Amino acid sequence: MKYWVETLGCPKNEVDSAKLAGTLVADGYAPAESSDDADVVVVNTCAFIEAARQESIDTVLALSASRKSGARVVVTGCMAERYGSELADALPEVDQVAGFGVPVTLGRPGTSPLPSFDLLNLPRPRSDVPWAYVKVAEGCDRNCGFCAIPSFRGKQRSRSMQSILDEVEALDAQEIVLVAQDLASYGNDIDERRAIVPLVRELTQRVARVRLLYLYPSDLTDELIDTIGATGVPYFDLSLQHASATLLRRMRRWGNGEKFLDRIADIRLRFPDAGLRSSFIVGYPGETETDHDELLAFVREAQLDWAGLFAFSPEEGTYAMTQDGHVAPELVAERLAEVSELQDTITRTRRAALVGETITVLVDSPGVGRGHREAPEIDGVVRVPVDLTPGKFQPVVVTGVHGVDLEAERSSF
């Protein structure tokens, strides 16, 4: 029996898929070369915003249509957890819709289902690339106005530090990328003190690079900033969402543009070569032109290396859906284009400023590397000579820029 797992959405879903694949292999399945060669096709879906849900449905329908005769299609992940039987009724093409933790029949009709399992703590196979995502917790205790994740992923549930360290040892990767819905709050549900700092320190003793994604700004303490900098990867992914204090309150979020700028300046004072990323929502209910101007001014002053920009997506069951002042889609699109153009210019300028610098890259694959400013799969890359060995660190000199990617040559030093 052969399997194929199609993964949509964020890095946290990629971790779930890796653990699911490891479970299938342990149960005697073999990976297929393509989805149309598989006996079982599993689609790990995303349900964060409407565009992600539509992509998930389109993918399910396409893989269902192309599967070989007798193959089964199973839909799991966030859409399965969020919509359950409603999704099953809407997709008669699939054989089963099941959230994680639900027994799933992956064999031919009449075979027994796999037992219920907890993906968070399942073992996973060794990484086949030099880096790996590691999920340290599931769920979220926050109540952000735009987000439905807690309604189907539940409250935060942190893993033990030892289980994380054991997984990292087994992955045998040069770079570990920590992910969670609320990473800086790791351990709050199992320990009185915040455990993210000792966890990062332990990992720094075991792997060459440790990178953190999705940090809530109010939890970015001085100790955590210094701990991240000490990893040798001064990369700060701050989940800001907006700069207007008024709108952030409506989002049920902490902070304002001034506080964010102060923290960014503090990071750069300590680590001048820090890479910074954030994400912003445009068009949240109640957003005025003044709010939008505040966001533009913040983006202009913050000079972030990277930013994810998203139009507000109405999500059933969220606080945002109870608020007035919904912004017309045409105006949302106009505002999104304006801030995107600004950030694109900033990103290009900051990338061009690196020309002539000597940086150390981890070679991911022939011709492709990443420095500390480039998180895998979401940022640009560094184009390097194809003869550099994957999995090794290499000093290179930046010689040019192509889009958001850097071009580099081997350093003689």
C-alpha atoms as one frame of an Amber mdcrd trajectory, in Angstrom:
protein
   0.000   0.000   0.000   1.331   3.426  -0.988   0.397   6.810   0.461   0.549
  10.446  -0.598   0.164  13.364   1.828  -0.672  16.775   0.343  -0.029  19.617
   2.792  -1.616  23.055   2.657  -1.214  26.031   4.963   1.418  26.921   7.517
   4.590  25.254   8.794   2.631  23.801  11.710   0.656  21.740   9.195   3.906
  20.538   7.649   4.948  19.158  11.033   1.605  17.365  11.356   2.038  15.858
   7.892   5.559  14.672   8.678   4.310  12.924  11.799   1.391  11.422   9.904
   3.767  10.136   7.228   5.990   8.634   9.913   2.991   6.835  11.386   1.972
   5.463   7.984   5.487   4.162   7.298   5.592   2.511  10.710   2.295   0.787
   9.853   3.712  -0.665   6.651   2.798   1.960   4.055   5.322   3.207   1.500
   5.470   6.697   0.016   4.123   7.025  -3.528   5.978   8.885  -6.248   2.882
  10.924  -7.043  -0.696  11.307  -5.843  -2.108   9.338  -8.790   0.116   6.385
  -7.866  -1.108   6.227  -4.243  -3.588   3.827  -2.678  -4.345   6.439  -0.019
  -4.310  10.193  -0.620  -4.404  12.343   2.525  -5.051  16.074   2.208  -3.959
  18.081   5.245  -6.069  21.216   4.891  -5.881  24.829   6.061  -8.875  26.831
   7.284  -7.325  30.067   8.534  -8.925  32.411   5.982 -11.362  32.067   3.084
  -8.631  31.945   0.432  -6.957  29.050   2.257 -10.236  27.176   2.538 -10.916
  27.586  -1.168  -7.426  26.346  -2.007  -8.010  23.320   0.229 -11.312  22.465
  -1.464  -9.840  22.928  -4.938  -6.953  20.636  -4.026  -9.243  17.960  -2.603
 -11.389  17.986  -5.739  -8.368  17.864  -8.061  -6.726  14.964  -6.218 -10.029
  13.090  -5.998 -10.486  13.390  -9.746  -6.942  12.244 -10.561  -6.631   9.312
  -8.123  -6.231   5.832  -9.484  -9.065   3.324  -9.405  -9.746   2.023  -5.914
  -7.698   4.660  -4.129  -9.105   6.380  -1.055  -9.054  10.104  -0.314  -8.993
  11.254   3.314  -9.353  14.909   4.308  -7.846  15.971   7.616  -6.316  19.065
   9.197  -7.915  22.362  10.136 -10.911  22.250   7.774 -11.795  18.762   8.959
 -11.527  19.830  12.572 -13.451  23.050  12.073 -16.297  21.829   9.868 -16.446
  18.059  10.413 -19.636  16.451   9.100 -20.591  19.641   7.261 -17.464  19.268
   5.143 -18.107  15.561   4.618 -21.591  16.325   3.271 -20.191  18.979   0.944
 -17.491  16.682  -0.459 -19.095  13.388  -1.508 -15.995  12.763  -3.636 -13.883
  11.891  -0.585 -13.967   8.699   1.445 -13.503  10.212   4.892 -13.234  13.562
   6.640 -11.488  13.286   9.992  -9.730  15.739  12.271  -6.565  14.664  14.014
  -7.241  12.402  16.949 -10.137  10.717  15.142  -9.730   7.082  14.012  -9.064
   7.123  10.274  -9.656   4.227   7.862  -6.735   4.473   5.450  -6.854   1.003
   3.941  -9.243  -0.509   1.443 -12.938  -0.721   2.374 -13.469  -3.235   5.144
 -10.091  -2.753   6.820  -9.814  -1.594  10.412  -9.201   2.083  11.132  -5.937
   3.286  12.546  -6.161   3.990  16.272  -6.753   7.507  17.468  -3.440   9.317
  17.864  -2.044  12.596  19.112   0.080  14.090  16.344   1.714  16.571  18.690
   3.708  13.875  20.449   4.165  11.325  17.675   7.695  10.546  16.477   8.626
  11.619  12.965  11.216  10.557  10.405  14.628  12.154  10.072  14.579  15.378
   8.050  15.575  14.919   4.398  16.698  18.560   4.145  19.187  20.422   6.372
  16.452  22.157   8.367  13.214  21.118  10.076  10.164  22.695  11.680   9.456
  21.565  15.235   6.049  22.260  16.778   6.377  22.851  20.521   2.700  23.392
  21.381  -0.789  23.093  19.956  -3.713  25.454  20.371  -3.873  28.997  21.724
  -5.154  30.725  24.876  -5.570  34.132  23.268  -8.812  35.560  21.953  -7.814
  37.725  18.995 -10.837  39.220  17.282 -10.033  37.924  13.798  -8.905  34.377
  14.612 -10.979  31.191  14.849  -8.073  28.837  15.634  -8.850  28.405  19.362
 -12.371  27.273  18.448 -11.098  24.144  16.698  -7.496  23.708  17.901  -8.396
  24.312  21.530  -6.432  25.779  24.422  -2.655  25.815  24.391  -1.132  22.410
  25.081   2.648  22.491  25.413   4.909  19.519  24.912   7.463  18.543  27.518
  10.924  19.949  26.895  12.413  16.459  26.841  10.054  15.298  24.084  11.100
  18.277  21.971  14.800  17.650  22.573  14.359  13.983  21.670  12.627  14.928
  18.410  15.371  17.388  17.522  18.027  14.735  18.109  16.176  12.305  15.826
  15.731  14.886  13.055  19.494  15.420  12.805  19.044  18.840  11.143  21.442
  21.770  11.042  18.660  24.301  11.613  15.608  23.893  13.818  12.672  26.248
  13.271  10.364  26.391  16.286   6.660  26.958  15.576   3.420  27.160  17.559
   0.276  29.249  17.507   1.764  31.360  20.326   5.427  30.410  20.530   6.604
  32.801  23.239   3.943  31.402  25.593   5.360  27.890  25.323   5.201  26.172
  28.691   2.795  28.590  30.380   0.214  25.814  30.686   2.620  23.312  32.280
   5.050  25.499  34.213   4.763  28.637  36.334   7.754  30.203  34.587   8.002
  30.821  30.856   9.872  27.861  29.376  10.715  29.225  25.908  14.032  30.715
  27.090  15.465  27.533  28.662  14.175  25.521  25.705  16.010  27.725  23.204
  19.150  27.604  25.308  19.033  23.811  25.410  18.524  23.617  21.655  21.419
  25.986  21.015  23.680  23.399  22.633  22.458  20.729  20.202  22.076  22.340
  16.780  23.943  24.988  14.816  20.903  27.191  14.192  17.689  27.781  16.125
  15.030  30.033  14.588  11.743  31.155  16.166   8.555  32.004  14.257   5.381
  33.803  15.415   6.283  35.833  18.512   3.519  37.817  20.226   5.019  41.285
  20.864   3.995  41.659  24.517   5.910  38.466  25.350   9.147  39.592  23.714
  11.069  40.184  26.935  14.654  41.448  27.184  15.698  37.954  28.230  14.047
  36.378  25.184  15.598  38.937  22.821  19.055  38.232  24.215  18.461  34.479
  24.075  17.426  34.657  20.413  20.471  36.767  19.598  22.738  34.269  21.363
  21.598  31.504  18.998  23.499  33.185  16.164  20.201  33.661  14.323  19.004
  37.170  15.249  15.730  36.740  13.358  12.591  38.186  14.932   9.172  37.273
  13.542   6.807  39.601  15.403   3.061  39.131  15.062   1.990  42.808  15.115
  -1.140  42.826  12.857  -1.511  46.637  12.825  -0.076  49.866  14.245  -3.218
  51.792  15.228  -3.883  51.527  18.978  -7.613  51.977  18.384  -7.794  49.196
  15.826  -5.554  46.866  17.842  -7.976  47.205  20.759 -10.806  46.233  18.428
  -8.701  43.247  17.381  -8.248  42.345  21.075  -4.527  42.767  20.615  -1.803
  44.426  22.683   0.277  47.404  21.717   0.547  50.308  19.320   2.933  51.593
  16.699   5.070  53.559  19.138   5.626  50.560  21.419   6.435  48.363  18.439
   8.944  50.856  17.051  10.640  51.134  20.435  11.021  47.352  20.614  12.344
  47.129  17.058  14.886  49.886  17.800  15.946  48.007  20.938  16.453  44.803
  18.955  18.550  46.591  16.344  20.610  48.335  19.015  21.532  44.943  20.488
  21.817  43.131  17.156  22.444  45.557  14.282  22.256  42.800  11.664  18.943
  41.437  12.938  16.368  40.270  10.409  12.789  41.326  11.173   9.509  40.037
   9.819   5.897  40.768  10.729   2.344  40.347   9.452  -0.461  42.887   9.110
  -4.201  42.762   8.468  -5.714  45.452   6.256  -9.416  46.276   6.370 -10.350
  44.954   9.820 -13.840  46.204  10.819 -13.665  49.808  11.945 -10.409  50.613
  10.131 -10.493  54.282   9.139  -8.282  56.257   6.788  -6.497  57.569   9.869
  -5.816  54.004  11.024  -4.527  53.099   7.577  -2.275  56.159   7.499  -0.859
  55.082  10.868  -0.060  51.667   9.422   1.653  53.214   6.395   3.695  55.509
   8.632   4.693  52.594  10.829   5.764  50.401   7.912   7.773  53.288   6.489
   9.599  53.894   9.779  10.000  50.274  10.905  11.905  49.278   7.742  11.173
  45.574   8.225  13.015  43.080   6.071   9.854  41.100   5.390   6.110  41.472
   5.939   3.076  39.347   5.223   0.110  41.536   4.257  -3.439  40.194   4.288
  -6.901  41.505   3.580  -9.286  40.960   6.489 -11.158  37.679   6.113 -14.556
  37.402   7.878 -14.434  34.231   9.979 -17.577  32.652  11.369 -17.712  32.658
  15.165 -15.048  35.316  15.702 -15.435  38.546  17.654 -14.816  40.549  14.491
 -18.092  39.300  13.043 -19.986  41.027  15.871 -18.411  44.414  15.144 -19.716
  47.198  12.971 -17.774  49.246  10.457 -16.943  46.532   7.943 -14.783  48.037
   5.199 -15.906  47.777   1.579 -13.908  45.117  -0.337 -12.863  47.634  -2.990
 -11.396  49.919  -0.337  -9.645  46.996   1.374  -8.025  46.052  -1.934  -6.899
  49.648  -2.503  -5.369  49.906   0.959  -3.716  46.507   0.661  -2.117  47.473
  -2.645  -0.810  50.709  -1.150   0.890  49.132   1.863   2.146  46.203  -0.234
   3.838  48.557  -2.699   5.497  50.400   0.173   6.767  47.224   1.858   7.967
  45.746  -1.442  10.126  48.832  -1.982  11.529  48.580   1.550  12.320  44.887
   1.149  14.095  45.449  -2.169  16.118  48.311  -0.682  17.162  46.324   2.366
  18.171  43.371   0.207  20.225  45.602  -2.118  22.043  47.063   0.892  23.574
  43.625   1.529  25.538  43.612  -1.741  29.221  43.390  -0.901  28.610  41.836
   2.531  30.102  38.488   3.546  27.449  36.266   5.126  27.292  32.657   6.248
  24.662  30.522   4.547  23.319  27.064   5.213  23.231  25.332   1.836  19.760
  23.793   1.562  20.168  22.274  -1.892  22.483  22.696  -4.891  22.603  26.404
  -5.696  20.320  27.487  -2.824  21.344  28.739   0.618  19.962  30.869   3.431
  21.555  33.286   5.870  20.099  34.211   9.241  17.733  36.728   7.578  15.933
  34.104   5.489  13.492  31.708   7.131  12.801  28.621   5.008   9.858  28.736
   2.588   8.586  32.199   3.560  11.464  34.575   2.778  13.840  34.949  -0.138
  16.928  32.764  -0.561  20.600  33.209  -1.400  21.626  31.851  -4.811  25.041
  30.248  -4.381  27.442  28.221  -6.584  25.939  24.811  -7.359  29.065  22.978
  -6.245  28.605  23.971  -2.584  27.678  20.939  -0.482  24.062  20.823   0.827
  23.839  20.603   4.596  27.029  22.583   5.120  27.628  26.151   6.257  29.549
  28.325   3.831  30.761  31.964   3.915  29.751  33.770   0.734  29.966  37.307
  -0.634  26.716  38.896  -1.818  27.201  40.074  -5.392  23.707  41.033  -6.520
  19.950  40.919  -6.041  17.329  39.194  -8.167  13.856  40.098  -6.923  13.989
  39.299  -3.197  16.725  36.692  -3.655  20.399  37.457  -3.135  23.123  36.241
  -5.482  26.447  35.282  -3.935  29.852  33.824  -4.664  32.103  31.689  -2.507
  34.129  33.786  -0.077  37.921  33.465  -0.175  38.142  34.026   3.594
